[in-house]
Amino acid sequence: MKCPKLIEKIMIETGNENTSVASEALSTLSLIAIKSTEKKELYDYLIKVGILEYAIEILHNGKKPTEVILQSLDLTNNMLNCDYNQTLSENMIALLFQECLGLDALENLSTHENSQISDFADRIIKRFYGYEDEDQLSTQDDSQGQEMCF
C-alpha cells in the first residue's frame, strides 16, 4: 500500500474540533471506503486500522455536529457496502460492526431529533440488518453479548 500514513492522518482529523475539517476527513475516508471495493489490500488495511471503530465512536457521541454525524453515517454505510451480501451471516463487516456495538449506536441515532440523522440511521439498519421495528431490534439486542471493540 502506497499511503497508509496518509489514511491514519486523515483518521486523526476526524476528531478535529473544527467541524469542517472533521467532516471533510470523514468524507475522504468514505470515498476511500468506496474505492476499497476494487482493491482488497486497501479494504483489509481499513479494517486493520480500525476505521469501523472510528465511525462507531463518533456515532455513539450523538452530540457531535449534524454534519459530522451524517458523514460518519455515510462512512458506515460505505464500509458496510464493501462486503454487502444478501444475508447478515455472510457480511463480515456488518457482523464486526454489530459486535463493536455499532448497531446500538444506529438504534440510538434512529431516534435523534434531527430527521436527516434518524432517517439515515434507519435506512442502514433496515438495509443491512433487516429490522423493520423496535421489537425486532430489542429481541436481537437481548440475544447478543455486549462487548466493545475500542
C-alpha positions, 0 to 999 in steps of 0.5 A: 500500500502506497499511503497508509500514513496518509489514511491514519492522518486523515483518521486523526482529523476526524476528531478535529474540533473544527467541524469542517475539517472533521467532516471533510476527513470523514468524507475522504475516508468514505470515498476511500471506503468506496474505492476499497471495493476494487482493491482488497489490500486497501479494504483489509488495511481499513479494517486493520486500522480500525476505521469501523471503530472510528465511525462507531465512536463518533456515532455513539457521541450523538452530540457531535455536529449534524454534519459530522454525524451524517458523514460518519453515517455515510462512512458506515454505510460505505464500509458496510457496502464493501462486503454487502451480501444478501444475508447478515451471516455472510457480511463480515463487516456488518457482523464486526460492526454489530459486535463493536456495538455499532448497531446500538449506536444506529438504534440510538441515532434512529431516534435523534431529533434531527430527521436527516440523522434518524432517517439515515440511521434507519435506512442502514439498519433496515438495509443491512440488518433487516429490522423493520421495528423496535421489537425486532431490534430489542429481541436481537439486542437481548440475544447478543453479548455486549462487548466493545471493540475500542 
